[in-house]
Amino acid sequence: MSFEEFSKKKSSLIPLLQKIQENYGFLSADEMQKVSAYLEIPLSKVYGVATFYSQFRFRALGKFAISICHGTSCHVNGSVDIAQIFKDEFEIDEGGITPDGLVSLERVACLGCCSISPVIQINDKIYGHLNRKKVEKLIKKLKAGDL
């Protein structure tokens, strides 16, 4: 990826990181070193900004990126059990990705959908009022690529 469309000012840091993530899906160590060199700022500054903002990721996500809400309402209504179903089915922990890259599983503090808890987000879609039966149906659809 070429950085030439960005000025060599410190104010280009966030837009540059956003563009890299848009292109690759995450921020690799190699790309962040390139940003540091291009903007002539310390690598620690690049990492400091990238780790401060929750929009940035440091690993690839699966084709189906599942975010499991563990906010208070979701926790009280069963998010731990929901997470366990996904972990058992795909044999990954939260923060992991299946070897085939189909599914990644992330733990999030809150998705802001407390009225329909427990909830998960798969890519850009929210699924609420979850229970074992609903999760098993979602898993079937995931495996079939029907989501």
DSSP file (Angstrom, degrees, kcal/mol; ACC not computed):
  #  RESIDUE AA STRUCTURE BP1 BP2  ACC     N-H-->O    O-->H-N    N-H-->O    O-->H-N    TCO  KAPPA ALPHA  PHI   PSI    X-CA   Y-CA   Z-CA
    1    1 A M              0   0    0      0, 0.0     2,-0.4     0, 0.0    19,-0.0   0.000 360.0 360.0 360.0 138.2    0.0    0.0    0.0
    2    2 A S        -     0   0    0      1,-0.1     3,-0.3     2,-0.0     0, 0.0  -0.738 360.0-165.7 -94.5 138.6    1.3    3.5   -0.9
    3    3 A F    >   +     0   0    0     -2,-0.4     3,-2.7     1,-0.2    -1,-0.1   0.409  60.7 106.8 -98.1   0.2    1.2    6.3    1.7
    4    4 A E  T 3   +     0   0    0      1,-0.3    -1,-0.2     4,-0.0     4,-0.1   0.709  67.9  65.6 -59.7 -23.1    1.8    9.0   -0.8
    5    5 A E  T 3  S+     0   0    0     -3,-0.3     2,-0.4     2,-0.1    -1,-0.3   0.622  94.7  75.3 -73.4  -9.4   -1.8   10.3   -0.7
    6    6 A F  S <  S-     0   0    0     -3,-2.7     6,-0.0     1,-0.0    -3,-0.0  -0.846  85.3-122.3-105.8 137.0   -1.1   11.3    2.9
    7    7 A S        -     0   0    0     -2,-0.4     2,-0.3     1,-0.1     5,-0.1  -0.324  28.0-112.9 -68.6 160.1    0.9   14.3    4.0
    8    8 A K  S    S+     0   0    0     -4,-0.1     2,-0.3     3,-0.1    -1,-0.1  -0.105  78.3 120.1 -88.1  37.8    3.9   13.6    6.2
    9    9 A K  S >  S-     0   0    0     -2,-0.3     3,-2.0     1,-0.1     4,-0.2  -0.698  76.8-118.1-100.6 154.4    2.2   15.4    9.2
   10   10 A K  G >  S+     0   0    0      1,-0.3     3,-1.9    -2,-0.3     4,-0.3   0.805 112.1  69.5 -58.7 -28.9    1.4   13.8   12.5
   11   11 A S  G 3  S+     0   0    0      1,-0.3    -1,-0.3     2,-0.1     3,-0.2   0.620  89.0  64.7 -67.0 -11.3   -2.3   14.6   11.8
   12   12 A S  G <> S+     0   0    0     -3,-2.0     4,-2.5     1,-0.2    -1,-0.3   0.538  77.4  91.0 -84.7  -7.6   -2.1   11.9    9.1
   13   13 A L  H <> S+     0   0    0     -3,-1.9     4,-2.6    -4,-0.2     5,-0.2   0.941  87.9  40.6 -57.9 -54.9   -1.5    9.1   11.6
   14   14 A I  H  > S+     0   0    0     -4,-0.3     4,-2.7     1,-0.2     5,-0.2   0.944 116.3  49.0 -64.5 -47.8   -5.1    8.1   12.3
   15   15 A P  H  > S+     0   0    0      0, 0.0     4,-2.2     0, 0.0    -1,-0.2   0.890 112.2  50.7 -57.9 -36.8   -6.2    8.3    8.7
   16   16 A L  H  X S+     0   0    0     -4,-2.5     4,-2.4     2,-0.2    -2,-0.2   0.937 111.0  47.1 -63.9 -47.2   -3.2    6.3    7.6
   17   17 A L  H  X S+     0   0    0     -4,-2.6     4,-2.4    -5,-0.2    -1,-0.2   0.897 111.6  51.7 -61.8 -39.8   -4.0    3.6   10.2
   18   18 A Q  H  X S+     0   0    0     -4,-2.7     4,-2.4    -5,-0.2    -1,-0.2   0.906 109.8  49.2 -62.7 -41.6   -7.6    3.6    9.1
   19   19 A K  H  X S+     0   0    0     -4,-2.2     4,-2.2    -5,-0.2    -2,-0.2   0.903 110.4  50.3 -65.4 -42.0   -6.6    3.1    5.5
   20   20 A I  H  X S+     0   0    0     -4,-2.4     4,-2.9     2,-0.2     5,-0.4   0.938 112.5  46.5 -61.6 -46.6   -4.3    0.2    6.4
   21   21 A Q  H  X S+     0   0    0     -4,-2.4     4,-2.5     1,-0.2    -2,-0.2   0.886 110.3  53.5 -65.0 -37.1   -7.0   -1.5    8.4
   22   22 A E  H  < S+     0   0    0     -4,-2.4    -1,-0.2    -5,-0.2    -2,-0.2   0.901 115.4  40.9 -61.0 -40.8   -9.5   -1.0    5.6
   23   23 A N  H  < S+     0   0    0     -4,-2.2    -2,-0.2    -5,-0.1    -1,-0.2   0.891 131.8  21.2 -75.2 -41.3   -7.0   -2.6    3.1
   24   24 A Y  H  < S-     0   0    0     -4,-2.9    -3,-0.2     2,-0.2    -2,-0.2   0.576  97.0-119.9-109.2 -12.9   -5.8   -5.5    5.2
   25   25 A G  S  < S+     0   0    0     -4,-2.5     2,-0.3    -5,-0.4    34,-0.2   0.283  87.9  27.6  90.5 -11.9   -8.5   -5.9    7.9
   26   26 A F  S    S-     0   0    0     -6,-0.4     2,-0.7    32,-0.1    32,-0.2  -0.964  88.0 -93.3-165.6 172.4   -6.0   -5.2   10.8
   27   27 A L        -     0   0    0     30,-2.9     2,-0.2    -2,-0.3    -6,-0.0  -0.885  38.4-159.2-102.1 113.0   -2.8   -3.4   11.7
   28   28 A S     >  -     0   0    0     -2,-0.7     4,-2.1     1,-0.1     5,-0.2  -0.520  27.9-117.8 -86.0 158.6    0.3   -5.5   11.3
   29   29 A A  H  > S+     0   0    0      1,-0.2     4,-1.9     2,-0.2     5,-0.2   0.888 115.8  54.8 -59.9 -39.7    3.5   -4.8   13.1
   30   30 A D  H  > S+     0   0    0      1,-0.2     4,-1.8     2,-0.2    -1,-0.2   0.919 108.2  46.9 -61.9 -45.3    5.2   -4.4    9.7
   31   31 A E  H  > S+     0   0    0      1,-0.2     4,-2.1     2,-0.2    -1,-0.2   0.871 110.3  52.7 -66.9 -36.2    2.7   -1.8    8.5
   32   32 A M  H  X S+     0   0    0     -4,-2.1     4,-2.2     2,-0.2    -1,-0.2   0.857 107.4  52.2 -68.9 -32.8    2.9    0.2   11.7
   33   33 A Q  H  X S+     0   0    0     -4,-1.9     4,-2.3     2,-0.2    -1,-0.2   0.891 108.5  51.4 -65.8 -38.8    6.7    0.3   11.3
   34   34 A K  H  X S+     0   0    0     -4,-1.8     4,-2.7     2,-0.2    -2,-0.2   0.895 109.3  49.9 -64.4 -39.7    6.2    1.7    7.8
   35   35 A V  H  X S+     0   0    0     -4,-2.1     4,-2.9     2,-0.2     5,-0.3   0.923 109.2  52.2 -62.9 -44.6    3.9    4.4    9.2
   36   36 A S  H  X>S+     0   0    0     -4,-2.2     5,-1.8     1,-0.2     4,-0.9   0.924 113.5  43.5 -57.3 -46.5    6.5    5.3   11.8
   37   37 A A  H  <5S+     0   0    0     -4,-2.3    -2,-0.2     3,-0.2    -1,-0.2   0.916 114.5  49.5 -66.7 -43.7    9.2    5.7    9.1
   38   38 A Y  H  <5S+     0   0    0     -4,-2.7    -2,-0.2     1,-0.2    -1,-0.2   0.920 119.2  36.3 -64.1 -45.1    6.9    7.5    6.7
   39   39 A L  H  <5S-     0   0    0     -4,-2.9    -1,-0.2    -5,-0.2    -2,-0.2   0.535 104.6-129.5 -86.3  -5.9    5.7   10.1    9.3
   40   40 A E  T  <5 +     0   0    0     -4,-0.9    -3,-0.2    -5,-0.3    -4,-0.1   0.929  64.4 128.5  55.2  49.1    9.1   10.2   11.0
   41   41 A I      < -     0   0    0     -5,-1.8    -1,-0.2    -6,-0.2    -2,-0.1  -0.927  68.1 -85.0-127.5 155.1    7.5    9.6   14.4
   42   42 A P    >>  -     0   0    0      0, 0.0     4,-1.5     0, 0.0     3,-0.9  -0.261  30.2-126.8 -60.9 144.2    8.5    7.0   17.0
   43   43 A L  H 3> S+     0   0    0      1,-0.3     4,-2.7     2,-0.2     5,-0.2   0.843 110.9  63.2 -58.1 -33.8    7.0    3.5   16.6
   44   44 A S  H 3> S+     0   0    0      1,-0.2     4,-2.3     2,-0.2    -1,-0.3   0.845 100.6  51.9 -61.3 -33.4    5.8    3.9   20.3
   45   45 A K  H <> S+     0   0    0     -3,-0.9     4,-2.2     2,-0.2    -1,-0.2   0.901 108.9  49.8 -68.3 -41.9    3.7    6.8   19.2
   46   46 A V  H  X S+     0   0    0     -4,-1.5     4,-2.6     1,-0.2    -2,-0.2   0.947 114.8  43.8 -61.8 -48.5    2.1    4.8   16.4
   47   47 A Y  H  X S+     0   0    0     -4,-2.7     4,-2.7     1,-0.2     5,-0.3   0.885 110.0  57.3 -63.7 -38.6    1.3    2.0   18.8
   48   48 A G  H  X S+     0   0    0     -4,-2.3     4,-1.2    -5,-0.2    -1,-0.2   0.916 112.2  40.1 -59.0 -44.7    0.1    4.4   21.5
   49   49 A V  H  X S+     0   0    0     -4,-2.2     4,-1.6     2,-0.2    -2,-0.2   0.926 115.6  51.1 -69.5 -45.7   -2.5    5.8   19.1
   50   50 A A  H  < S+     0   0    0     -4,-2.6     6,-0.3     1,-0.2    -2,-0.2   0.856 113.6  44.3 -63.7 -35.8   -3.5    2.5   17.7
   51   51 A T  H  < S+     0   0    0     -4,-2.7    -1,-0.2    -5,-0.2    -2,-0.2   0.739 107.7  60.1 -81.8 -21.7   -4.0    0.9   21.1
   52   52 A F  H  < S+     0   0    0     -4,-1.2     2,-0.5    -5,-0.3    -2,-0.2   0.904  97.0  64.6 -70.2 -41.3   -5.9    3.9   22.5
   53   53 A Y  S >< S-     0   0    0     -4,-1.6     3,-1.5     1,-0.1    -1,-0.1  -0.731  71.3-150.2 -92.5 126.5   -8.7    3.7   19.9
   54   54 A S  T 3  S+     0   0    0     -2,-0.5    -1,-0.1     1,-0.3    -4,-0.0   0.611  88.1  77.2 -70.3 -11.4  -10.9    0.6   20.0
   55   55 A Q  T 3  S+     0   0    0      2,-0.0     2,-0.3     0, 0.0    -1,-0.3   0.727  80.9  84.5 -69.8 -19.4  -11.5    0.8   16.3
   56   56 A F    <   -     0   0    0     -3,-1.5     2,-0.3    -6,-0.3   -30,-0.1  -0.670  60.9-164.8 -93.6 140.0   -8.1   -0.6   15.5
   57   57 A R        -     0   0    0     -2,-0.3   -30,-2.9     1,-0.1     3,-0.1  -0.868  16.0-159.4-118.7 152.3   -7.4   -4.4   15.5
   58   58 A F  S    S+     0   0    0     -2,-0.3     2,-0.3   -32,-0.2   -29,-0.1   0.202  76.3  44.5-116.6  12.8   -4.0   -6.1   15.6
   59   59 A R  S    S-     0   0    0    -34,-0.2   -32,-0.1   -31,-0.1     2,-0.0  -0.984  90.5 -92.7-150.8 157.8   -5.1   -9.5   14.1
   60   60 A A        -     0   0    0     -2,-0.3     2,-0.3   -34,-0.1   -35,-0.1  -0.345  35.8-137.0 -69.8 150.5   -7.3  -10.7   11.3
   61   61 A L        -     0   0    0      1,-0.1     4,-0.1   -36,-0.1    36,-0.1  -0.692  23.4-104.6-101.1 161.1  -10.9  -11.4   11.8
   62   62 A G        -     0   0    0     -2,-0.3    40,-0.3     2,-0.2     3,-0.2  -0.247  36.0 -99.4 -75.3 170.1  -12.8  -14.4   10.5
   63   63 A K  S    S+     0   0    0     38,-2.6     2,-0.6     1,-0.3    40,-0.2   0.900 126.3  40.5 -54.5 -40.4  -15.2  -14.3    7.6
   64   64 A F  E    S-a  103   0A   0     38,-3.1    40,-2.0    37,-0.2     2,-0.8  -0.921  83.4-163.1-111.5 104.3  -17.8  -14.2   10.3
   65   65 A A  E     -a  104   0A   0     -2,-0.6    58,-2.6    -3,-0.2     2,-0.6  -0.789   8.5-163.0 -90.7 110.6  -16.6  -11.9   13.1
   66   66 A I  E     -aB 105 122A   0     38,-3.0    40,-3.0    -2,-0.8     2,-0.5  -0.847   7.0-168.9-101.2 122.8  -18.7  -12.7   16.2
   67   67 A S  E     -aB 106 121A   0     54,-3.1    54,-2.4    -2,-0.6     2,-0.6  -0.954   8.3-156.5-109.9 122.0  -18.7  -10.3   19.1
   68   68 A I  E     -aB 107 120A   0     38,-3.2    40,-2.4    -2,-0.5     2,-0.3  -0.876  14.5-133.2-103.0 121.4  -20.2  -11.5   22.3
   69   69 A C  E     +a  108   0A   0     50,-1.7    40,-0.2    -2,-0.6    50,-0.1  -0.544  24.9 177.0 -74.9 131.5  -21.5   -8.9   24.6
   70   70 A H        +     0   0    0     38,-2.4    39,-0.1    -2,-0.3    40,-0.1   0.003  32.8 135.5-121.3  25.9  -20.6   -9.3   28.2
   71   71 A G  S  > S-     0   0    0     37,-0.1     4,-3.3     1,-0.1     5,-0.2  -0.156  74.1 -91.4 -64.7 170.9  -22.2   -6.1   29.6
   72   72 A T  H  > S+     0   0    0      1,-0.2     4,-2.7     2,-0.2     5,-0.2   0.909 125.2  45.7 -54.8 -50.9  -24.1   -6.4   32.8
   73   73 A S  H  > S+     0   0    0      1,-0.2     4,-1.6     2,-0.2    -1,-0.2   0.920 116.9  44.6 -61.9 -44.8  -27.5   -7.0   31.2
   74   74 A C  H  4>S+     0   0    0      2,-0.2     5,-2.3     1,-0.2     4,-0.3   0.907 112.9  51.9 -66.4 -41.1  -26.1   -9.6   28.8
   75   75 A H  H ><5S+     0   0    0     -4,-3.3     3,-1.4     1,-0.2     5,-0.4   0.942 110.7  47.1 -60.3 -48.1  -24.1  -11.3   31.6
   76   76 A V  H 3<5S+     0   0    0     -4,-2.7    -1,-0.2     1,-0.3    -2,-0.2   0.834 113.4  50.6 -62.0 -32.6  -27.1  -11.5   33.8
   77   77 A N  T 3<5S-     0   0    0     -4,-1.6    -1,-0.3    -5,-0.2    -2,-0.2   0.279 131.4 -80.7 -96.3  11.2  -29.2  -13.0   31.0
   78   78 A G  T <>5S+     0   0    0     -3,-1.4     4,-2.1    -4,-0.3     3,-0.3   0.685  75.3 141.6 111.9  18.8  -26.7  -15.7   29.9
   79   79 A S  H  ><S+     0   0    0     -5,-2.3     4,-2.9     1,-0.2     5,-0.2   0.825  76.6  59.6 -64.1 -29.0  -23.9  -14.3   27.8
   80   80 A V  H  > S+     0   0    0     -5,-0.4     4,-2.0     2,-0.2    -1,-0.2   0.927 108.7  44.1 -63.2 -43.2  -21.4  -16.6   29.5
   81   81 A D  H  > S+     0   0    0     -3,-0.3     4,-1.8     2,-0.2    -2,-0.2   0.890 112.7  52.2 -67.0 -39.7  -23.4  -19.6   28.4
   82   82 A I  H  X S+     0   0    0     -4,-2.1     4,-1.7     1,-0.2    -2,-0.2   0.936 110.1  48.9 -61.0 -46.9  -23.8  -18.2   24.9
   83   83 A A  H  X S+     0   0    0     -4,-2.9     4,-2.7     1,-0.2    -1,-0.2   0.902 108.1  54.5 -59.7 -41.5  -20.0  -17.6   24.6
   84   84 A Q  H  X S+     0   0    0     -4,-2.0     4,-2.7     1,-0.2     5,-0.2   0.864 103.6  55.4 -63.5 -36.3  -19.4  -21.2   25.8
   85   85 A I  H  X S+     0   0    0     -4,-1.8     4,-2.6     2,-0.2    -1,-0.2   0.944 112.0  43.0 -60.8 -47.8  -21.6  -22.6   23.0
   86   86 A F  H  X S+     0   0    0     -4,-1.7     4,-2.5     2,-0.2     6,-0.3   0.913 113.8  51.3 -64.8 -42.5  -19.6  -20.8   20.4
   87   87 A K  H  X>S+     0   0    0     -4,-2.7     4,-1.0     1,-0.2     5,-0.9   0.911 114.4  43.3 -62.0 -42.9  -16.3  -21.7   22.0
   88   88 A D  H  <5S+     0   0    0     -4,-2.7    -2,-0.2    -5,-0.2    -1,-0.2   0.925 115.0  48.7 -68.0 -44.7  -17.2  -25.4   22.2
   89   89 A E  H  <5S+     0   0    0     -4,-2.6    -2,-0.2    -5,-0.2    -1,-0.2   0.896 124.0  29.1 -64.9 -41.9  -18.6  -25.5   18.7
   90   90 A F  H  <5S-     0   0    0     -4,-2.5    -1,-0.2    -5,-0.2    -2,-0.2   0.436 100.2-128.6-101.8  -0.2  -15.7  -23.8   16.9
   91   91 A E  T  <5 +     0   0    0     -4,-1.0     2,-0.3    -5,-0.2    -3,-0.2   0.890  69.1 114.7  53.9  45.5  -13.0  -25.0   19.4
   92   92 A I      < -     0   0    0     -5,-0.9    -1,-0.2    -6,-0.3     2,-0.2  -0.960  59.5-129.4-137.3 156.7  -11.7  -21.5   19.9
   93   93 A D    >   -     0   0    0     -2,-0.3     3,-2.2     1,-0.1    12,-0.3  -0.553  48.0 -74.9 -95.0 167.9  -11.5  -19.1   22.8
   94   94 A E  T 3  S+     0   0    0      1,-0.3    12,-0.2    -2,-0.2    -1,-0.1  -0.467 127.5  34.0 -60.8 133.1  -12.6  -15.5   22.8
   95   95 A G  T 3  S+     0   0    0     10,-4.6    -1,-0.3     1,-0.4    11,-0.2   0.360 103.8 110.2  96.7  -2.8  -10.0  -13.6   20.9
   96   96 A G    <   -     0   0    0     -3,-2.2     9,-2.3     9,-0.4    -1,-0.4  -0.480  53.3-149.9-104.1 173.2   -9.4  -16.6   18.6
   97   97 A I  B     -C  104   0A   0      7,-0.2     7,-0.2    -2,-0.2    -4,-0.1  -0.993  28.6-106.7-140.0 142.7  -10.0  -17.5   15.0
   98   98 A T    >   -     0   0    0      5,-2.8     3,-2.2    -2,-0.3    -7,-0.1  -0.357  33.9-113.2 -67.4 150.8  -10.7  -20.9   13.4
   99   99 A P  T 3  S+     0   0    0      0, 0.0    -1,-0.1     0, 0.0     0, 0.0   0.807 118.8  52.1 -55.8 -30.6   -7.9  -22.4   11.4
  100  100 A D  T 3  S-     0   0    0      3,-0.1    -2,-0.1     1,-0.0     0, 0.0   0.495 111.9-121.1 -85.2  -2.2   -9.9  -22.0    8.2
  101  101 A G  S <  S+     0   0    0     -3,-2.2   -38,-2.6     2,-0.2   -37,-0.2   0.600  78.0 122.2  76.2  10.7  -10.6  -18.3    9.0
  102  102 A L  S    S+     0   0    0    -40,-0.3   -38,-3.1     1,-0.2     2,-0.4   0.931  72.5  23.6 -71.4 -45.2  -14.3  -18.8    8.9
  103  103 A V  E     -a   64   0A   0    -40,-0.2    -5,-2.8   -41,-0.2     2,-0.4  -0.968  55.5-174.8-130.5 135.1  -15.1  -17.6   12.5
  104  104 A S  E     -aC  65  97A   0    -40,-2.0   -38,-3.0    -2,-0.4     2,-0.5  -0.962  16.0-150.5-121.2 149.3  -13.4  -15.3   14.9
  105  105 A L  E     +a   66   0A   0     -9,-2.3   -10,-4.6    -2,-0.4    -9,-0.4  -0.971  15.4 179.9-124.9 125.0  -14.8  -14.8   18.4
  106  106 A E  E     -a   67   0A   0    -40,-3.0   -38,-3.2    -2,-0.5     2,-0.5  -0.955  22.7-138.1-127.1 145.8  -14.4  -11.6   20.4
  107  107 A R  E     -a   68   0A   0     -2,-0.4     2,-0.3   -40,-0.2   -38,-0.2  -0.880  26.1-172.6 -96.7 128.1  -15.5  -10.5   23.9
  108  108 A V  E     -a   69   0A   0    -40,-2.4   -38,-2.4    -2,-0.5     3,-0.2  -0.925  28.1-134.3-123.6 152.0  -16.9   -7.0   24.0
  109  109 A A  S    S-     0   0    0     -2,-0.3     2,-0.3     1,-0.3    -1,-0.1   0.874  84.6 -11.5 -72.0 -38.4  -17.9   -4.9   27.0
  110  110 A C        -     0   0    0    -40,-0.1    -1,-0.3   -39,-0.1   -42,-0.0  -0.917  39.1-167.9-165.3 135.1  -21.2   -3.7   25.6
  111  111 A L        -     0   0    0     -2,-0.3    -1,-0.1    -3,-0.2     9,-0.0   0.426  51.1-118.3-101.2  -2.8  -23.0   -3.6   22.3
  112  112 A G  S    S+     0   0    0      1,-0.1     3,-0.1     2,-0.0    -2,-0.0   0.769  84.9 110.4  75.7  25.7  -25.6   -1.1   23.6
  113  113 A C    >   +     0   0    0      1,-0.1     3,-2.2     2,-0.0    -1,-0.1  -0.237  26.9 145.5-124.1  42.8  -28.5   -3.4   23.0
  114  114 A C  G >   +     0   0    0      1,-0.3     3,-1.5     2,-0.2    -1,-0.1   0.779  63.9  65.3 -56.8 -32.1  -29.5   -4.1   26.6
  115  115 A S  G 3  S+     0   0    0      1,-0.3    -1,-0.3    -3,-0.1    -2,-0.0   0.665 109.5  38.6 -69.3 -14.4  -33.2   -4.3   26.0
  116  116 A I  G <  S-     0   0    0     -3,-2.2    13,-3.6    11,-0.0    14,-0.3   0.013 101.4-169.9-121.4  28.2  -32.7   -7.5   23.8
  117  117 A S    <   +     0   0    0     -3,-1.5     2,-0.1    11,-0.2    11,-0.1  -0.291  56.7  51.5 -70.0 153.4  -30.0   -9.2   25.9
  118  118 A P  S    S+     0   0    0      0, 0.0    12,-1.8     0, 0.0     2,-0.3   0.561  82.2 169.1 -77.4 149.4  -28.2  -11.4   25.6
  119  119 A V        -     0   0    0      9,-0.2   -50,-1.7   -50,-0.1     2,-0.3  -0.885  22.5-171.7-128.4 156.0  -26.8  -10.2   22.3
  120  120 A I  E     -BD  68 127A   0      7,-2.1     7,-2.8    -2,-0.3     2,-0.4  -0.931  16.8-139.4-133.7 162.5  -24.1  -11.0   19.8
  121  121 A Q  E     -BD  67 126A   0    -54,-2.4   -54,-3.1    -2,-0.3     2,-0.6  -0.996   9.1-165.9-122.5 129.9  -23.0   -9.2   16.7
  122  122 A I  E >  S-BD  66 125A   0      3,-2.8     3,-2.3    -2,-0.4     2,-0.5  -0.961  70.1 -49.3-115.7 113.3  -22.0  -11.1   13.6
  123  123 A N  T 3  S-     0   0    0    -58,-2.6   -56,-0.1    -2,-0.6   -59,-0.1  -0.495 125.8 -21.2  54.5-112.0  -20.2   -8.8   11.2
  124  124 A D  T 3  S+     0   0    0     -2,-0.5     2,-0.4    -3,-0.1    -1,-0.3   0.361 118.8  92.8-105.8   6.5  -22.6   -5.8   11.1
  125  125 A K  E <   -D  122   0A   0     -3,-2.3    -3,-2.8     2,-0.0     2,-0.4  -0.849  62.2-143.3-109.6 137.1  -25.8   -7.6   12.3
  126  126 A I  E     -D  121   0A   0     -2,-0.4     2,-0.4    -5,-0.2    -5,-0.2  -0.765  10.1-165.8 -95.7 138.3  -27.1   -7.8   15.9
  127  127 A Y  E     +D  120   0A   0     -7,-2.8    -7,-2.1    -2,-0.4     3,-0.2  -0.993  17.8 178.3-124.7 124.1  -28.8  -10.9   17.2
  128  128 A G        +     0   0    0     -2,-0.4   -11,-0.2    -9,-0.2    -9,-0.2  -0.625  49.4  42.2-124.2 179.4  -30.7  -10.6   20.4
  129  129 A H  S    S-     0   0    0    -13,-3.6    -1,-0.2    -2,-0.2   -12,-0.2   0.888  81.1-175.6  51.7  44.3  -32.9  -12.5   22.9
  130  130 A L        +     0   0    0    -12,-1.8     2,-0.3   -14,-0.3    -1,-0.2  -0.359  18.9 162.5 -78.0 148.9  -30.5  -15.4   22.5
  131  131 A N     >  -     0   0    0     -3,-0.1     4,-2.4    -2,-0.1     5,-0.2  -0.875  56.1 -83.6-146.6 177.7  -30.8  -18.9   24.0
  132  132 A R  H  > S+     0   0    0     -2,-0.3     4,-2.6     1,-0.2     5,-0.2   0.903 126.2  50.5 -55.7 -45.5  -29.2  -22.2   23.2
  133  133 A K  H  > S+     0   0    0      1,-0.2     4,-1.8     2,-0.2    -1,-0.2   0.916 112.1  46.5 -62.3 -44.4  -31.8  -23.1   20.4
  134  134 A K  H  > S+     0   0    0      1,-0.2     4,-2.2     2,-0.2    -1,-0.2   0.892 112.9  50.1 -65.5 -39.1  -31.3  -19.7   18.6
  135  135 A V  H  X S+     0   0    0     -4,-2.4     4,-2.5     1,-0.2    -2,-0.2   0.905 108.0  52.6 -66.9 -41.0  -27.5  -20.0   18.9
  136  136 A E  H  X S+     0   0    0     -4,-2.6     4,-1.9    -5,-0.2    -1,-0.2   0.878 109.3  50.0 -63.0 -36.8  -27.5  -23.5   17.4
  137  137 A K  H  X S+     0   0    0     -4,-1.8     4,-2.1     2,-0.2    -1,-0.2   0.909 110.5  49.8 -65.8 -42.1  -29.6  -22.2   14.5
  138  138 A L  H  X S+     0   0    0     -4,-2.2     4,-2.7     1,-0.2    -2,-0.2   0.901 108.8  52.5 -62.1 -40.4  -27.2  -19.4   13.9
  139  139 A I  H  X S+     0   0    0     -4,-2.5     4,-2.6     2,-0.2    -1,-0.2   0.907 107.4  51.6 -63.7 -41.6  -24.2  -21.8   14.0
  140  140 A K  H  X S+     0   0    0     -4,-1.9     4,-1.6     1,-0.2    -1,-0.2   0.927 112.0  46.9 -58.6 -45.1  -25.9  -24.0   11.4
  141  141 A K  H  X>S+     0   0    0     -4,-2.1     5,-2.8     2,-0.2     4,-0.8   0.892 110.9  52.4 -65.4 -39.9  -26.3  -20.9    9.1
  142  142 A L  H ><5S+     0   0    0     -4,-2.7     3,-1.1     1,-0.2    -2,-0.2   0.947 109.9  47.7 -58.8 -49.6  -22.7  -19.9    9.8
  143  143 A K  H 3<5S+     0   0    0     -4,-2.6    -1,-0.2     1,-0.3    -2,-0.2   0.808 114.0  47.3 -64.7 -29.5  -21.4  -23.2    8.8
  144  144 A A  H 3<5S-     0   0    0     -4,-1.6    -1,-0.3    -5,-0.2    -2,-0.2   0.551 111.6-121.4 -86.7  -7.8  -23.5  -23.2    5.6
  145  145 A G  T <<5S+     0   0    0     -3,-1.1    -3,-0.2    -4,-0.8    -2,-0.1   0.752  72.0 132.1  74.7  24.2  -22.5  -19.7    4.8
  146  146 A D      <       0   0    0     -5,-2.8    -4,-0.2     1,-0.2    -5,-0.1   0.249 360.0 360.0 -95.3  12.8  -26.1  -18.5    4.9
  147  147 A L              0   0    0     -6,-0.4    -1,-0.2    -5,-0.2    -5,-0.1   0.462 360.0 360.0 -94.9 360.0  -25.7  -15.4    7.1
